[in-house]
Amino acid sequence: MGVAADLGHLDLARSMRMPPALILNATNQTLIDRSNDAQTRANVYSPELARSWSSDEEGRVWTFVLEPGHRFDDGSEVTAAAVEYTFARIFGLKRGTASSFEFIQSVQALSRYEVRFTLTQPHPLFLPLVSDAAASIINPRVEAHAVEGDFASQWLGAHTAGSGPYRLSEYKPGTYYVLDRNPHHKGKAGDIRRVIIKVVRDEPVRRMQLVKGELDIALDLSLETIQALARNPDVQVQSGPSNAFMYLGLNTERGLMSDARVRRAVALSIDYEAILDGIFLGYAEEFRGPLPPGQPGAAPELYPVRFDPEAARRMIDELGIRRDRIVRMIYTPADPTFEPTALVIQASLQSIGLNVRLQQMSLTAMIDSLARGQYDIVMTGWVGESNDPAILINFWLDSSRIGSAGNAARYANPEVDRLLAQSIREVDPAERAATIRRLIAIANRDWPYIYLTQRHQWAASRTTLRGFSFNPNKSHDLGFHLIGKPAGLADGSAR
């Protein structure tokens, strides 16, 4: 398989970056697995390490019973003590993942195969997060590699210690990863004995290697390349709408964007259809946020955006904004669509009288700018692996997230905060959806965000690779242990 760059540090307890999950979903296991209902797109959970789970009536105390016999790649058994250790290291590291699990009060092994989670309050993201790669159960024996109390995080940056169907057997930074079968994995081994993930930085080379059969799967391909490959009879292109979103965060705390009238003018100035057709070539959907269709409380009609540059220009003129007033817009080159989209937005805003200066920066530098509030507009993306609304609105709109990668608009509205907290506590689905619609109505009138696209995800593979079925909602879990089974079997598609 070919990828565009090194996948980065493999310890997701330290970093919430998505690329490492490509390795960890193949080498690790979580308590439960998550898939999506084909009709409703709702989360569906099934056993993985745990054979059963239950909660009290309030939904605050959860008990998981592990299936005996699961083993880490060194042969030691996966027990409740390993689950307790995994979450102790997440909280002990105090890095990105820990903030996602802040509602977990304690994790306690009750017996060899039974573990109890106590939450500070019922939370709709508990099961989605427990099924995420960041909650992969880690072998406690990694502590032998700990350095100065780092919970072996440095060692796990380039090694794996899970119970999944594969283990990382070789890694050459910036060049390749080799995954071999975990001989101790419980469950039937798939047909794929070895997976080699090659770093092929040059996209034309990656494309040519796929066409020639030197690669079986290619990721990180541009839209133009995907369109060209779709015409090749030896290549299969799979794509579909995902939980990946592109949007603008407008700094509501300072500068020109602190004025809601300016923010509304920005929304009116952007030609959304031009971005969808001209840049994404139809591989994206219009995103009338902050929630996509199908999620509880989603209300596209509450995002009343239309392309009206004349009205936007009049609003800016009436505000008397000087043409030499600079609007600083930041973004990263992390995605090939970011640069052209940024240029379109810059041209749109300049056409209504806003002097926009683009600044491309590394992800690290942008995170620092977000923390300090040193920008007027940020163009960024977000991947919500779960279909629950909280993974979006409770990060983007909660004022407690200001200064993090979540609340990029630095948005604060006490009533929205109150309703967000209420939506988390609400256990009745209809009441929760109604609460979410109320808070969306308020937030969208404040224009903290300009929602651009709900992206498709895609992958290209050789037609000779049997059984490969790409799931755009779990694009970092290719289900290598399932690839190779005859296509059409219920369990023969990648998840």
C-alpha positions in Angstrom: 0.0 0.0 0.0 1.3 3.5 -0.8 0.8 6.6 1.4 2.1 10.1 0.8 4.0 10.6 4.1 5.3 9.0 7.3 2.3 8.3 9.5 3.8 9.9 12.5 4.0 9.0 16.2 2.0 5.8 16.8 0.9 6.5 20.4 -2.6 8.0 20.0 -2.8 8.6 23.7 -0.3 11.3 23.1 -1.6 12.7 19.8 -5.1 12.7 18.2 -3.8 12.7 14.7 -5.6 10.3 12.4 -2.9 8.8 10.1 -1.3 6.6 12.8 -4.7 4.9 13.2 -4.0 3.1 9.9 -1.4 1.1 11.7 -3.2 0.9 15.1 -6.5 -0.4 13.7 -4.6 -3.4 12.3 -2.4 -4.0 15.3 -4.7 -3.2 18.2 -8.2 -4.0 19.5 -10.7 -2.0 21.5 -13.3 -3.2 23.9 -16.0 -2.9 21.3 -16.2 -2.4 17.6 -18.2 0.4 15.9 -19.9 0.3 12.5 -22.7 2.3 10.9 -26.3 1.4 10.0 -26.5 1.5 6.2 -29.9 3.3 6.4 -29.8 5.6 9.4 -26.0 6.0 9.7 -26.4 5.5 13.4 -23.6 3.9 15.4 -23.8 0.1 15.8 -21.6 -1.6 18.4 -20.4 -5.2 18.4 -18.1 -7.3 20.6 -14.3 -7.1 20.2 -12.3 -7.6 23.4 -15.5 -7.4 25.5 -18.1 -10.0 25.0 -20.8 -8.0 26.8 -21.4 -4.6 28.4 -24.1 -2.9 30.3 -24.8 0.3 32.3 -26.9 1.3 35.2 -30.3 3.1 34.6 -28.7 6.5 34.7 -26.0 5.6 32.2 -23.2 6.7 34.5 -21.7 3.3 35.5 -20.7 0.9 32.7 -19.4 -2.7 33.2 -17.6 -4.6 30.5 -17.0 -8.4 30.6 -14.0 -9.4 28.5 -13.9 -12.5 26.4 -11.2 -14.8 27.8 -8.3 -15.9 25.5 -7.5 -12.6 23.8 -3.7 -12.2 23.8 -1.2 -9.4 23.1 1.5 -10.0 20.5 3.9 -11.2 23.1 1.5 -14.0 24.2 0.3 -12.4 27.5 -3.5 -12.4 28.0 -5.7 -9.3 27.7 -7.3 -8.8 31.1 -9.3 -6.2 33.0 -6.0 -5.0 34.5 -4.7 -4.1 31.0 -7.9 -2.1 30.4 -7.3 -0.2 33.7 -3.7 0.4 32.8 -4.6 1.7 29.3 -6.8 4.4 30.7 -4.4 5.2 33.5 -1.7 5.9 31.0 -4.1 8.0 28.9 -4.8 10.2 31.9 -1.2 10.0 33.1 0.1 11.4 29.9 -2.3 14.4 30.0 -2.1 14.9 26.3 -4.7 15.2 23.5 -6.6 12.0 24.1 -7.1 12.7 27.8 -9.2 15.7 27.1 -11.6 13.6 25.1 -12.1 11.3 28.0 -12.5 14.0 30.7 -15.9 12.7 31.6 -14.5 9.4 32.8 -14.2 9.6 36.6 -12.5 6.2 37.2 -11.7 2.8 35.5 -11.4 -0.2 37.9 -10.7 -3.8 37.3 -13.2 -5.8 39.3 -11.9 -9.2 38.5 -9.7 -10.8 35.8 -12.2 -10.3 33.1 -14.5 -7.6 34.4 -13.9 -3.8 34.4 -16.0 -0.9 35.5 -16.1 2.6 34.1 -17.6 5.4 36.3 -18.5 8.6 34.5 -19.0 12.0 36.0 -22.3 12.1 34.2 -24.0 10.1 31.4 -22.3 11.0 28.1 -23.3 10.2 24.5 -19.7 10.0 23.4 -18.6 7.3 25.8 -19.3 4.3 23.6 -18.0 6.0 20.4 -14.8 6.9 22.2 -14.3 3.5 23.8 -14.5 2.0 20.3 -12.0 4.5 18.8 -8.4 3.6 18.0 -7.3 6.1 20.6 -8.8 3.7 23.2 -6.9 0.6 22.0 -6.0 -1.6 24.9 -2.3 -1.6 25.4 -0.1 -4.3 26.9 1.0 -3.2 30.5 4.4 -4.8 29.8 5.3 -1.7 27.8 6.2 -0.1 31.1 9.6 -1.9 30.7 10.3 0.6 28.0 9.2 3.7 30.0 11.7 6.6 30.3 11.3 9.1 33.0 7.6 8.3 33.6 6.5 8.6 30.0 4.4 5.4 30.1 6.6 4.1 27.3 5.2 6.8 24.9 8.5 7.3 23.2 8.9 3.6 22.6 5.3 3.2 21.4 5.9 6.0 18.9 7.6 3.4 16.7 6.3 0.1 18.0 3.0 -1.6 18.7 1.9 -3.7 21.7 -1.7 -4.7 20.9 -3.8 -7.8 20.4 -4.9 -7.1 16.9 -4.4 -9.4 13.9 -1.1 -7.8 13.0 2.0 -6.4 14.7 4.5 -3.9 13.5 7.6 -6.0 12.7 9.7 -3.5 10.9 9.7 0.3 10.5 12.1 2.5 8.6 11.1 6.2 9.3 10.0 8.0 6.2 10.3 4.8 4.0 8.1 1.9 5.0 6.2 -0.1 7.7 5.9 -3.9 7.7 3.0 -5.5 9.4 3.1 -9.3 10.0 0.5 -11.5 11.5 0.2 -11.6 15.3 0.6 -15.3 16.0 -1.3 -14.9 19.3 -4.3 -13.1 17.9 -7.6 -14.7 18.9 -9.7 -15.3 15.8 -9.3 -16.7 12.4 -6.4 -15.3 10.5 -7.2 -13.6 7.2 -5.6 -14.4 3.8 -3.2 -11.5 4.0 0.1 -12.7 5.6 2.0 -9.4 5.4 1.1 -5.7 4.8 3.8 -3.4 3.5 2.9 0.3 3.8 5.3 2.3 1.6 5.9 6.0 1.9 5.8 7.2 -1.7 5.9 11.0 -1.5 5.6 11.8 -5.2 1.9 11.4 -6.2 2.6 10.6 -9.9 5.0 7.9 -8.8 2.3 6.5 -6.4 -0.2 6.6 -9.2 2.2 4.8 -11.6 3.1 2.1 -9.1 -0.6 1.4 -8.6 -1.2 1.2 -12.4 1.8 -1.1 -12.9 0.7 -3.4 -10.0 3.6 -2.5 -7.7 1.0 -1.2 -5.2 -2.3 -2.9 -4.4 -3.8 0.1 -2.7 -3.0 3.8 -3.0 -4.1 6.5 -0.5 -3.6 10.3 -0.3 -4.5 10.8 -4.0 -5.7 14.1 -5.5 -9.1 14.5 -7.0 -7.5 14.8 -10.5 -5.7 11.6 -10.0 -8.8 9.8 -8.7 -10.7 10.9 -11.8 -8.0 9.6 -14.1 -7.7 6.3 -12.3 -11.5 5.8 -12.4 -11.1 5.4 -16.2 -8.5 2.6 -15.8 -10.0 -0.9 -16.1 -7.3 -2.3 -13.8 -8.1 0.0 -11.0 -11.1 0.3 -8.7 -11.9 3.7 -7.2 -14.2 3.7 -4.1 -15.5 6.9 -2.5 -18.4 8.3 -0.6 -19.5 11.0 1.8 -17.6 10.9 5.1 -17.6 12.6 8.5 -14.8 14.9 7.2 -15.6 18.6 7.1 -14.0 21.8 5.9 -15.0 25.1 7.4 -13.8 28.6 8.4 -13.5 29.6 12.0 -14.0 33.4 12.4 -12.2 34.8 15.5 -15.2 36.2 17.5 -12.9 37.6 20.2 -10.8 40.2 18.3 -10.3 42.2 15.1 -12.8 42.7 12.3 -14.4 39.2 12.8 -15.5 40.1 16.3 -18.4 42.0 14.6 -21.2 39.5 13.7 -22.2 41.8 10.7 -18.8 41.2 9.2 -19.0 37.5 9.8 -22.4 37.4 8.0 -21.0 39.4 5.1 -18.2 36.8 4.8 -20.8 34.0 4.6 -22.7 35.8 1.8 -19.5 36.4 -0.2 -18.5 32.8 -0.8 -19.6 30.9 -3.9 -20.1 27.5 -2.4 -21.1 25.8 -5.6 -17.9 27.0 -7.3 -15.9 25.3 -4.5 -17.8 22.1 -4.7 -17.7 21.9 -8.5 -14.4 23.6 -9.3 -12.2 22.3 -6.6 -13.8 19.1 -5.3 -15.0 18.1 -8.7 -18.3 16.7 -7.2 -16.5 14.7 -4.5 -18.0 16.7 -1.7 -21.4 17.7 -0.4 -22.7 21.1 0.6 -22.3 21.4 4.4 -25.1 23.3 6.0 -23.7 22.9 9.5 -22.9 22.4 12.1 -24.4 18.9 11.7 -24.7 16.8 8.5 -28.0 15.2 7.6 -28.9 12.1 9.6 -27.5 13.2 12.9 -29.9 13.9 15.8 -30.8 17.6 15.8 -29.4 18.2 12.3 -31.3 21.2 10.8 -29.8 22.4 7.5 -32.6 25.0 7.2 -31.1 26.8 10.2 -28.0 27.7 8.2 -29.6 30.2 5.8 -26.6 30.8 3.6 -26.9 32.1 0.1 -24.3 33.5 -2.4 -25.0 37.2 -2.5 -21.8 39.2 -3.0 -23.7 42.4 -3.7 -25.4 42.3 -0.3 -22.1 41.4 1.3 -20.4 44.4 -0.4 -23.1 46.8 0.8 -22.7 45.5 4.3 -19.0 46.1 4.3 -19.4 49.5 2.8 -22.0 50.5 5.4 -19.6 49.5 8.1 -16.9 51.9 6.7 -14.1 49.3 6.8 -10.9 50.7 5.3 -9.4 48.8 2.4 -5.9 48.9 4.1 -7.3 47.0 7.1 -5.6 43.5 6.8 -7.6 40.3 7.6 -5.2 37.5 8.4 -6.3 34.0 7.3 -4.3 31.0 8.3 -4.3 27.4 7.1 -2.1 24.4 6.7 -1.0 22.5 3.5 -2.2 19.3 5.1 -4.7 18.6 2.3 -4.3 19.4 -1.5 -7.7 21.1 -1.6 -6.8 23.6 1.1 -4.6 25.8 -1.0 -7.1 26.4 -3.9 -10.0 26.8 -1.5 -8.0 29.4 0.4 -7.3 31.3 -2.8 -11.0 31.2 -3.8 -12.1 32.6 -0.4 -9.4 35.3 -0.5 -10.6 36.4 -3.9 -14.3 36.4 -2.7 -13.5 38.5 0.4 -11.4 40.9 -1.6 -14.2 41.4 -4.0 -16.4 42.8 -1.2 -13.7 45.0 0.2 -11.8 42.9 2.7 -8.0 42.9 2.4 -7.2 39.2 3.1 -3.6 38.0 3.6 -3.1 34.3 3.4 -0.6 32.6 5.7 0.2 28.9 5.2 1.8 27.3 8.2 2.7 24.0 9.7 0.1 22.1 11.8 2.2 22.8 14.9 2.4 26.5 14.2 -1.3 26.7 13.4 -2.2 24.9 16.7 -0.1 27.5 18.5 -1.9 30.3 16.7 -5.2 28.8 17.6 -4.2 28.6 21.3 -3.1 32.3 21.3 -6.0 33.6 19.1 -3.5 35.2 16.7 -5.6 35.2 13.5 -8.8 36.6 12.0 -9.9 33.5 10.0 -8.7 30.0 10.1 -9.5 27.5 7.4 -9.4 24.0 8.8 -10.8 20.5 8.6 -12.3 18.1 11.1 -12.9 14.4 11.1 -15.6 13.1 13.4 -15.2 9.3 13.4 -18.4 8.9 15.3 -21.8 9.9 14.0 -22.9 11.4 17.3 -23.4 15.2 17.2 -21.3 15.8 20.3 -18.1 15.0 18.4 -18.8 18.2 16.4 -20.9 20.7 18.3 -19.5 20.1 21.7 -16.0 20.8 20.4 -16.8 23.7 18.0 -19.3 25.7 20.1 -18.4 25.0 23.8 -16.6 28.1 25.2 -14.5 25.8 27.4 -12.8 24.6 24.2 -11.5 28.1 23.4 -7.8 28.0 22.8 -7.8 24.4 21.5 -8.2 22.9 18.1 -11.9 22.5 18.8 -13.4 26.0 19.2 -11.5 27.6 16.4 -13.9 30.6 16.4 -13.2 31.3 20.0 -17.0 31.4 20.4 -18.7 32.0 23.7 -22.4 32.2 24.3 -23.7 31.3 27.8 -27.1 30.0 26.5 -25.4 27.8 23.9 -23.1 26.5 26.6 -26.1 25.7 28.8 -27.9 23.9 26.0 -24.8 22.0 25.1 -24.4 20.7 28.6 -28.2 19.9 28.7 -27.8 17.9 25.4 -25.1 15.8 27.0 -27.2 14.9 30.0 -30.4 14.3 28.1 -31.1 10.6 27.7 -34.4 10.9 25.7 -33.4 10.9 22.0 -36.3 13.2 20.9 -35.6 15.7 23.7 -31.9 15.7 23.0 -32.5 16.4 19.3 -34.9 19.3 20.1 -32.3 20.8 22.5 -29.6 20.5 19.8 -31.8 22.3 17.3 -32.4 25.1 19.7 -28.7 25.7 20.3 -27.9 25.5 16.6 -30.5 28.2 15.9 -28.8 30.5 18.3 -25.2 29.7 17.2 -25.9 30.0 13.5 -27.4 33.5 14.1 -24.0 34.5 15.6 -22.0 33.3 12.5 -19.0 32.0 14.3 -18.3 29.5 11.5 -18.7 29.4 7.8 -19.4 25.8 6.9 -18.0 24.8 3.5 -18.0 21.1 2.6 -18.7 17.6 3.8 -15.9 15.8 2.0 -15.9 12.4 0.4 -13.0 10.1 1.2 -11.6 7.8 -1.4 -9.1 5.0 -2.1 -7.9 3.3 -5.3 -7.0 -0.3 -5.5 -6.1 -3.0 -8.0 -9.2 -4.9 -9.3 -7.2 -8.1 -8.5 -7.3 -7.3 -4.8 -10.4 -9.4 -3.8 -12.8 -8.4 -1.1 -11.6 -4.9 -0.6 -14.5 -2.6 0.3 -13.6 0.9 1.4 -15.7 2.5 4.1 -15.4 6.4 3.9 -16.7 6.7 7.5 -13.7 4.6 8.8 -11.1 5.6 6.2 -8.2 4.8 8.6 -9.4 1.2 9.2 -8.9 -0.8 6.0 -9.6 -4.2 7.7 -6.4 -5.8 6.3 -7.3 -9.1 8.0 -10.5 -9.2 6.0 -9.1 -8.2 2.6 -8.7 -11.3 0.4 -11.9 -13.0 1.3 -14.3 -13.4 -1.7 -16.2 -10.2 -2.3 -19.8 -10.3 -1.3 -19.4 -12.1 2.1 -21.1 -10.3 5.0 -17.8 -10.1 6.8 -15.6 -9.7 3.8 -15.5 -5.9 3.5 -13.0 -3.5 5.1 -14.4 -1.7 8.1 
